[in-house]
Amino acid sequence: MPGQDSGSNSPHLDDGEQEQAAKHASPRALVIHEVVREEGETAMERTAGALMMSALAAGLSMGFSFLIQAVIESSIPDSPWRHLVASFGYTVGFVIVILGQQQLFTESTLSAVLPVLTRRDLKTVAKTGRLWAIVLVFNIVGTFIFAAMLQIRGVFPDEVVKALGHLAAQPFSGSFTITVVRAVFAGWLIALMVWLLPSARSARLITILLITYVVGISNLSHIIAGSVEASYGVMTGAASVRDYLCVFFGPTLLGNMIGGISLVAIINHGSIASEMTSTEQNDSMQGEAIREQ
């Protein structure tokens, strides 16, 4: 693959063409790392009130993944390919949340971990814990509010209500181990999406649609999108609070964090750690040279 500077120093191009080549080149992994890390740093510095409102908005927005998926499913005859089409509805909530810059817990399993891996101090760890706690709680509150709104009778046709009930059973369909593994893949994919977005440029929407469609079509477990379905199941009596906590919430949270932190944040940070060290050493040498002058 071409590097960040591909064509930008070519002797066969004039200055304008070299600049054009630089604009079209893919950013280096270190550049992507720093963009995502800065997003995490910015999120950690936000006030508690701002995080609460943004996370609440994200939880509410994720409800549309559940609703639109049910609307599409209710409009299609029962067939082997119905799930393939209905899963496009699953992408809607993610598009709203990510393009709307709302605070989603699974995104922060990557962006908030990179500052910890870079700084390696207790202050940053504490800020990350604060961010996660606030965002997760208010994401979940938002999903419960959305699920409660779906309980109002007469808002949607019986076919949609039936489809909502069918989808609400999905978070409880696996054992603890199976749900953890499904959640690992979901956390992995969402964190990878966050890593890809800085270089996606005009393809941001397509990137979001593609990755989240894979999550939906594969019936993977996502702690926030799944919480709308699971809480709806609890409110309709199809599942108990214990089922929500032990069958869905616990294993899904564990798996999402393993996928986002271990398989993306740590590995991707490790791949550019040596570059960061080299850059810091070069900056230090340049600083010493300037002081000597």
C-alpha positions in Angstrom: 0.0 0.0 0.0 1.2 3.5 -0.6 2.5 5.4 2.4 1.6 8.8 3.6 4.2 10.5 1.4 3.6 8.5 -1.7 4.2 10.7 -4.7 4.6 13.8 -2.6 8.4 13.9 -3.3 8.4 12.6 -6.8 10.8 14.4 -9.2 8.3 13.7 -12.0 5.7 16.0 -10.4 5.6 19.7 -10.0 4.8 21.4 -6.7 1.1 21.4 -7.2 1.0 17.8 -8.3 3.1 16.7 -5.3 0.7 18.5 -3.0 -2.2 16.8 -4.7 -0.5 13.4 -4.3 0.1 14.0 -0.6 -3.6 14.8 -0.1 -4.7 11.5 -1.7 -2.1 9.3 0.1 -3.3 7.2 3.1 -2.2 8.5 6.5 0.4 6.4 8.4 -0.6 4.2 11.2 1.0 6.7 13.6 -1.1 9.5 12.3 -4.3 7.5 12.7 -3.2 6.5 16.2 -2.7 10.2 17.2 -6.1 11.2 15.7 -7.9 8.5 17.7 -5.9 9.2 20.8 -6.7 13.0 20.6 -10.4 12.1 20.4 -10.1 10.1 23.5 -8.2 12.9 25.3 -10.9 15.4 24.3 -13.7 13.1 25.5 -11.9 12.6 28.9 -11.7 16.4 29.4 -15.4 17.0 28.9 -17.5 17.9 31.9 -19.7 15.2 33.5 -22.8 17.0 32.4 -21.7 17.1 28.8 -20.8 13.4 28.8 -24.1 12.5 30.4 -26.2 14.3 27.8 -24.1 13.0 24.9 -24.2 9.4 26.2 -27.9 9.6 26.8 -28.5 10.9 23.3 -26.4 8.0 21.9 -28.4 5.4 23.9 -31.6 6.9 22.5 -30.3 7.0 19.0 -29.2 3.4 19.1 -32.8 2.5 19.6 -33.4 3.2 16.0 -31.3 0.2 15.0 -33.8 -2.0 16.8 -36.9 -0.2 15.5 -35.9 0.1 11.8 -34.7 -3.5 11.7 -38.1 -4.5 13.0 -39.9 -2.3 10.5 -38.0 -3.8 7.6 -38.4 -7.4 8.9 -42.2 -6.9 9.3 -42.4 -5.7 5.6 -40.7 -8.7 4.1 -42.2 -12.2 3.7 -40.7 -14.9 5.9 -37.8 -16.2 3.7 -34.2 -17.3 4.1 -32.9 -13.9 2.9 -35.2 -11.7 5.1 -32.4 -11.4 7.8 -30.0 -10.2 5.1 -32.2 -7.3 4.2 -33.5 -6.4 7.6 -30.0 -6.2 9.0 -29.5 -2.9 7.1 -31.8 -1.4 9.7 -29.3 -2.3 12.3 -26.9 0.3 10.9 -29.1 3.3 11.3 -28.4 3.9 15.0 -24.7 3.7 14.5 -24.8 6.2 11.6 -26.8 8.7 13.8 -24.4 8.3 16.8 -21.1 8.4 14.9 -21.9 11.1 12.4 -23.7 13.1 15.2 -20.6 12.9 17.4 -22.6 11.3 20.3 -20.7 9.4 23.0 -20.9 5.6 22.5 -19.3 3.3 25.0 -17.9 0.8 22.6 -16.1 3.6 20.6 -14.3 4.6 23.8 -12.9 1.1 24.4 -10.4 2.2 21.8 -10.1 6.0 21.9 -9.9 6.2 25.7 -7.4 3.3 26.0 -4.8 4.8 23.7 -4.1 7.7 26.1 -3.6 5.2 28.9 -1.2 3.1 26.8 0.7 6.3 25.8 0.9 8.1 29.1 0.9 5.1 31.5 0.0 7.1 34.6 -2.8 6.7 37.2 -4.3 10.1 36.4 -5.1 9.0 32.9 -6.4 5.6 34.1 -8.7 7.4 36.5 -10.0 9.7 33.7 -10.6 6.7 31.5 -12.6 5.0 34.3 -14.7 8.1 34.8 -15.4 8.3 31.1 -16.4 4.7 30.8 -18.6 4.8 33.9 -20.6 7.9 32.9 -20.9 6.9 29.2 -22.0 3.3 29.9 -24.6 4.2 32.5 -26.2 6.9 30.4 -26.0 4.9 27.2 -28.0 2.2 29.1 -30.4 4.7 30.5 -31.1 5.9 26.9 -31.8 2.4 25.7 -34.3 1.8 28.5 -36.1 5.0 27.7 -36.3 4.1 24.1 -37.6 0.6 24.9 -40.2 2.1 27.2 -41.4 4.4 24.5 -41.9 1.3 22.3 -44.4 0.0 24.8 -47.0 2.7 23.9 -49.8 0.8 22.2 -51.0 1.9 18.8 -47.9 3.7 17.7 -46.8 0.9 15.4 -48.7 -1.8 13.5 -49.1 -5.3 15.0 -46.6 -6.7 12.4 -43.9 -4.3 13.7 -44.7 -5.2 17.3 -44.4 -8.9 16.5 -41.0 -8.3 14.8 -39.8 -6.3 17.8 -40.7 -9.2 20.0 -38.8 -11.6 17.7 -35.7 -9.4 17.7 -35.9 -8.9 21.5 -35.2 -12.6 22.0 -31.8 -12.4 20.2 -29.7 -11.1 23.2 -30.8 -14.1 25.3 -30.2 -16.8 22.6 -26.7 -18.0 23.6 -24.9 -19.3 26.6 -22.5 -17.2 28.7 -19.5 -18.4 26.6 -21.2 -18.0 23.3 -22.4 -14.5 24.1 -18.9 -13.5 25.2 -17.4 -14.7 21.9 -20.1 -12.9 19.9 -19.4 -9.8 21.9 -15.6 -10.1 21.4 -16.2 -10.0 17.6 -18.6 -7.1 17.9 -16.2 -5.1 20.1 -13.4 -5.9 17.7 -15.3 -4.7 14.7 -16.5 -1.5 16.3 -13.1 -0.6 17.5 -11.6 -1.3 14.1 -14.3 1.0 12.6 -13.1 3.8 14.9 -9.5 3.1 13.8 -10.5 3.2 10.1 -12.6 6.4 10.1 -9.7 8.9 10.2 -8.5 7.5 6.8 -11.9 6.9 5.4 -12.5 10.6 4.5 -15.5 10.9 2.1 -16.1 7.1 2.6 -17.0 7.5 6.4 -20.7 6.7 5.8 -19.8 3.6 3.7 -17.3 2.5 6.4 -19.9 2.8 9.2 -22.6 1.0 7.1 -20.3 -1.8 6.1 -18.8 -2.6 9.5 -22.1 -2.3 11.5 -24.0 -4.3 8.8 -21.5 -7.1 9.4 -22.2 -6.9 13.2 -25.9 -7.0 12.5 -26.0 -9.8 9.9 -23.8 -12.0 12.1 -26.0 -11.6 15.2 -23.0 -10.4 17.2 -23.6 -9.0 20.7 -23.2 -5.2 21.2 -23.7 -3.8 24.7 -25.7 -0.7 23.7 -27.6 -1.9 20.5 -28.4 -5.1 22.3 -29.5 -3.3 25.4 -32.5 -1.8 23.6 -33.6 -5.3 22.5 -32.9 -6.9 25.9 -34.7 -4.2 27.9 -37.7 -4.4 25.5 -37.8 -8.1 26.2 -37.7 -7.5 30.0 -40.5 -4.9 29.7 -42.7 -7.2 27.7 -42.2 -10.1 30.1 -40.2 -12.2 27.6 -37.2 -12.1 29.9 -36.4 -11.3 33.5 -34.1 -8.6 35.0 -31.8 -11.5 36.0 -31.7 -12.6 32.3 -30.8 -9.0 31.3 -27.9 -8.8 33.8 -26.5 -12.4 33.7 -27.4 -13.7 30.2 -26.9 -10.4 28.2 -25.3 -7.6 30.1 -22.4 -9.3 31.9 -21.0 -11.5 29.1 -21.6 -8.8 26.4 -19.8 -6.1 28.3 -16.9 -8.4 29.0 -16.7 -9.5 25.4 -17.0 -6.0 23.9 -14.2 -4.8 26.2 -11.9 -7.7 25.3 -12.5 -7.1 21.6 -12.0 -3.4 21.8 -9.1 -3.2 24.2 -7.1 -6.3 23.7 -7.6 -7.0 20.0 -7.5 -3.5 18.7 -6.2 -0.9 21.1 -3.2 -2.9 22.5 -2.3 -4.5 19.2 -2.6 -1.4 17.1 -0.7 0.7 19.7 2.0 -1.9 19.9 2.4 -1.8 16.1 3.5 1.9 16.2 5.0 2.1 19.7 8.6 2.0 18.3 7.7 4.9 15.9 6.5 7.0 18.8 9.7 6.3 20.7 11.8 7.2 17.7 9.8 10.5 17.3 10.2 11.4 20.9 14.0 10.7 20.8 14.4 12.8 17.7 12.4 15.7 19.3 14.6 15.4 22.4 17.8 15.5 20.3 16.6 18.5 18.3 15.7 20.3 21.5 19.2 19.6 22.9 20.8 20.9 19.7 18.8 24.1 19.9 19.7 24.7 23.5 23.4 24.1 22.7 23.3 26.8 20.0 
